[in-house]
Amino acid sequence: MKALLLEGKGEWKQMRVAGTEKPSPGKGEILIKVKAAGLNPVDYKTATGGNPLWTYPHILGLDAAGVVEETGSEVTNVQLGDRVVYHGDLTKKGGFAEYAVTTAHTVSIIPESVSFEDAAALPTAGYTAYQALYRKLRITEGESILIHGGAGGVGGFAIQMAKRSGLTVFTTASAANHEYVKSLGADYAIDYKESDVIAKVMELTAGNGVDAVLDTVSRQNATDSLDCLAFNGRIAYIAGAPDFTKVKPFTKAISYHEIALGAVHQSNNMEQQKDLAVMGDTMLMLVAERQLSPLLEQVISLEEVPEALLQLSERHVKGKIVARVDD
């Protein structure tokens, strides 16, 4: 089969499409003929540092959508020919290839009205946002939330879902992306390059702060965000934990939530792994009903993936990029 091959640690900019061995599904696994694969920052980040469980050449690509071509033993929830999408295990070979293997219990069936490209845009960014909002922050109608990086994948999905759930949504974005994030549902867009974000949030909330924060930027940004949380506020973070010592005990009673979506594959917790499919099912239905945008901005070829990952690494991308693997 053809695949985009990572020949060694840190060599993702030099990846080339070449032939490699077609995988086979084991117990509880399925073989998917990949139609589309989503790009995410985690792709170049893990490729840069490598993983001790990888053998080279490795295949990146955590998010893939395609058709079930073969099932391993003890697979009962999917059938040959099903259209599926999944968030993969980063320790295994991924979806930038003609064929990929994943666990059957973590896939979602794609509704007929949803394209493979739109489906492939969802998992890493969409499930991360979903998990942060509904599994960790447990947002409720009438609350307020600050979502950092609103023009990105996680931020864009989070804005949409938070607004659908009845929250007042604050987000950070460059001035050029303010109209875009507001089109997704943001009530307030703050230019992080020109404004003191924390001061602006406190001003807009009459000094009370927001009920929740989703930080997608950095450990320092998460730490700074503690200053704009209201009493009993919650923060979820995906790019480093804040400095917990900044908020003294018996003051604001803040709760902290780490988001590590892909770590579930190493947890051996079957119910939590199955929740990947639950989140996928929910989001796919919203896309099918046109209640949620998949944020798809670019569809590229497999050969163009390295250049697109470079754009992601330079933070020059809004929304989602998906590679079309097979027509």
C-alpha positions in Angstrom: 0.0 0.0 0.0 1.0 3.6 -0.3 1.7 5.6 2.8 3.3 8.8 4.0 6.4 7.5 5.7 8.3 9.0 8.6 11.8 7.6 8.3 13.2 8.8 11.6 12.7 10.9 14.7 12.2 14.5 13.9 12.1 14.0 10.1 8.4 14.9 9.5 9.3 17.7 7.1 11.0 15.2 4.8 8.2 12.6 4.8 7.5 11.1 1.3 4.8 8.8 0.0 6.1 5.4 -0.8 5.1 1.7 -0.6 4.9 -0.2 2.6 3.3 -3.4 4.0 -0.5 -3.4 4.4 -1.5 -4.1 8.0 -3.8 -6.8 9.2 -6.4 -6.5 12.0 -6.0 -8.5 15.2 -8.4 -9.5 17.9 -11.0 -6.7 18.4 -9.5 -4.7 15.5 -10.7 -3.6 12.1 -8.9 -2.8 8.8 -10.0 0.4 7.2 -9.5 1.5 3.7 -8.7 5.1 4.4 -10.6 7.8 2.4 -9.5 10.9 4.4 -7.2 11.7 7.3 -7.2 14.8 9.5 -4.1 16.8 10.4 -3.4 18.0 14.0 -0.6 19.7 15.9 0.0 16.4 17.7 1.2 14.9 14.5 4.3 17.1 14.2 4.8 17.3 17.9 5.0 13.5 18.4 7.0 13.2 15.3 9.5 15.7 16.6 10.1 13.8 19.9 9.4 10.4 18.6 7.9 7.5 20.7 9.7 4.6 22.2 7.0 2.2 20.9 7.5 3.2 17.3 9.4 1.3 14.6 10.5 3.2 11.6 9.4 3.9 9.0 6.4 5.1 11.0 3.0 6.4 9.8 1.5 9.5 11.4 -2.2 10.4 11.4 -4.4 10.0 14.5 -7.7 10.9 12.7 -9.0 8.8 9.8 -12.2 8.1 8.0 -12.9 5.3 5.6 -14.6 2.0 4.9 -14.3 -1.2 6.9 -12.5 -3.8 4.7 -11.7 -6.5 7.2 -12.6 -7.4 10.8 -10.5 -9.3 13.3 -11.9 -11.9 15.7 -14.5 -10.9 18.3 -15.7 -7.8 16.4 -19.4 -7.4 16.6 -20.2 -3.7 16.5 -19.2 -3.0 12.9 -19.6 -4.8 9.6 -17.7 -4.9 6.3 -18.6 -1.8 4.2 -19.4 0.4 7.2 -18.3 4.0 6.8 -16.4 4.8 10.0 -14.2 7.5 11.6 -11.9 7.2 14.6 -9.3 8.8 16.9 -6.3 6.5 16.9 -3.6 5.3 19.3 -0.5 7.5 18.8 1.7 4.5 19.8 0.5 2.6 16.7 0.8 3.3 12.9 -1.7 5.9 11.8 -4.0 7.0 9.0 -1.8 8.8 6.5 -1.9 5.6 4.4 -4.2 3.7 2.1 -5.1 1.3 4.9 -5.0 1.6 8.7 -5.9 -0.6 11.7 -7.8 0.5 14.8 -9.8 -0.9 17.6 -13.5 -1.6 16.7 -15.0 -0.3 19.9 -13.6 3.2 19.4 -15.0 3.9 15.9 -18.2 5.9 15.0 -20.4 5.1 12.1 -20.5 8.1 9.7 -24.0 9.1 8.6 -24.5 9.0 4.8 -25.0 12.7 4.6 -21.6 13.4 6.1 -18.5 13.2 3.8 -15.3 11.4 4.8 -13.5 14.7 4.8 -15.9 16.3 7.2 -15.8 13.3 9.4 -12.0 13.1 9.5 -11.9 16.7 10.6 -13.6 15.9 13.9 -11.8 13.4 16.2 -8.7 14.9 17.9 -9.8 18.5 18.0 -13.6 17.9 18.3 -13.5 15.1 20.9 -10.9 17.1 23.0 -13.3 20.1 23.0 -16.3 17.8 23.8 -14.4 16.1 26.6 -13.3 19.3 28.1 -16.7 21.0 28.1 -19.0 18.1 29.0 -16.9 15.5 30.8 -14.6 17.8 32.8 -15.9 21.4 33.0 -19.5 20.1 33.0 -20.8 23.4 31.5 -24.4 24.4 32.1 -26.7 27.0 30.5 -26.3 30.5 31.7 -22.6 30.2 32.5 -19.7 32.0 30.9 -16.5 30.6 29.4 -13.2 31.9 28.1 -11.9 29.7 25.2 -8.3 30.4 24.2 -7.3 30.0 20.5 -10.8 30.3 19.1 -9.7 30.1 15.5 -8.0 26.8 15.9 -9.6 23.3 15.8 -10.2 22.7 19.5 -11.2 26.3 20.1 -13.5 26.4 17.1 -15.4 23.2 18.1 -15.5 24.4 21.7 -17.0 27.8 20.8 -19.8 26.1 18.8 -20.7 23.6 21.5 -20.5 26.1 24.3 -22.8 28.5 22.5 -25.3 25.7 21.7 -25.3 24.9 25.4 -26.4 28.4 26.3 -23.1 29.9 27.6 -21.7 33.4 27.1 -18.5 32.8 25.1 -15.4 34.8 25.3 -12.5 33.8 23.0 -9.0 35.0 22.0 -8.0 35.3 18.4 -6.0 37.7 16.2 -8.0 40.6 14.9 -8.1 39.1 11.4 -10.1 36.1 12.8 -12.6 38.0 14.9 -15.4 37.8 12.3 -14.6 34.0 11.9 -14.9 33.2 15.6 -18.0 35.3 16.0 -19.6 33.4 13.1 -19.0 30.2 15.2 -20.8 31.7 18.1 -18.4 33.7 20.2 -20.0 36.7 22.0 -16.7 38.4 22.6 -13.5 38.2 20.6 -10.3 39.5 22.2 -7.2 40.3 20.3 -4.5 38.5 22.4 -1.7 40.4 20.5 -3.0 43.9 21.3 -5.1 43.5 24.5 -4.5 42.5 28.1 -6.9 39.5 27.8 -7.3 38.9 31.5 -8.1 42.6 32.2 -10.5 42.7 29.3 -12.4 39.6 30.6 -12.7 41.1 34.0 -14.0 44.4 32.5 -16.6 42.6 30.4 -17.7 40.5 33.4 -18.0 43.5 35.8 -15.1 42.1 37.8 -16.6 38.7 38.5 -14.6 36.7 36.0 -15.8 33.7 33.9 -17.1 30.4 35.3 -14.8 28.3 33.1 -11.6 28.5 31.0 -10.4 26.2 28.3 -6.7 26.8 27.6 -5.2 25.5 24.4 -2.0 27.6 24.4 0.6 27.0 27.1 1.3 26.4 30.8 2.0 30.1 31.3 -1.3 31.1 29.5 -3.2 28.7 31.7 -1.5 30.2 34.8 -2.4 33.7 33.7 -6.0 32.6 33.1 -6.5 31.8 36.8 -6.8 35.5 37.4 -10.0 35.8 35.4 -11.8 32.8 36.9 -14.8 33.4 39.1 -15.4 31.9 42.5 -15.9 28.1 42.1 -14.5 28.5 38.6 -13.0 25.6 36.6 -10.1 25.4 34.2 -9.4 22.7 31.6 -6.0 22.6 30.0 -4.4 20.7 27.1 -1.0 22.4 26.7 0.4 22.3 30.2 -0.9 22.6 33.8 -1.1 26.0 35.4 0.9 26.9 38.5 -1.5 25.6 41.1 0.2 27.7 43.9 -0.9 30.9 42.3 -4.4 30.7 43.9 -4.2 30.3 47.6 -6.4 27.8 49.5 -9.8 29.1 50.7 -10.0 31.9 48.3 -11.5 31.2 44.9 -12.1 27.4 45.2 -10.9 26.6 41.7 -10.9 23.1 40.2 -8.4 22.0 37.6 -8.9 19.5 34.8 -6.2 17.9 32.6 -7.3 16.9 29.1 -5.4 14.0 27.6 -7.7 12.5 25.1 -5.4 10.0 23.5 -4.0 8.7 26.8 -7.2 6.6 27.1 -5.7 4.1 24.6 -3.1 3.2 27.2 -5.5 3.2 30.1 -7.0 -0.3 29.7 -10.3 1.3 30.7 -12.8 -0.1 28.1 -15.6 2.2 29.1 -13.5 5.3 28.7 -12.2 4.0 25.3 -15.8 3.4 24.2 -16.6 7.1 25.1 -14.5 8.1 22.1 -17.2 6.5 19.9 -20.0 8.1 22.0 -18.5 11.6 21.5 -18.0 10.8 17.8 -21.6 9.7 17.4 -22.9 12.8 19.0 -20.8 15.2 17.0 -21.4 13.4 13.7 -25.1 13.7 14.2 -24.8 17.4 14.9 -22.8 17.8 11.7 -25.4 15.7 9.8 -28.1 18.0 11.2 -26.1 21.1 10.2 -26.0 22.1 13.9 -22.2 21.9 14.0 -19.5 23.0 11.5 -16.7 20.5 11.0 -14.5 23.6 10.4 -13.0 22.1 7.2 -10.9 24.8 5.6 -8.5 22.9 3.3 -8.5 19.5 1.6 -5.1 18.4 0.4 -3.3 15.4 -1.0 -1.2 13.0 1.0 1.9 14.4 -0.6 1.0 17.9 0.7 0.8 16.8 4.3 4.3 17.8 5.4 3.9 21.4 4.1 0.5 21.6 5.8 2.0 20.4 9.1 4.6 23.1 8.8 1.8 25.6 8.5 0.2 24.2 11.6 3.5 24.4 13.5 3.8 28.1 12.6 0.2 28.7 13.8 -0.8 30.0 10.4 -4.0 27.9 10.1 -7.6 28.4 11.1 -10.1 25.6 11.3 -9.1 22.1 10.0 -7.0 20.6 7.3 -7.8 17.1 5.9 -5.9 15.0 3.5 -7.9 13.1 0.9 -6.2 9.7 0.7 -8.4 7.7 -1.6 -11.3 8.7 -3.9 
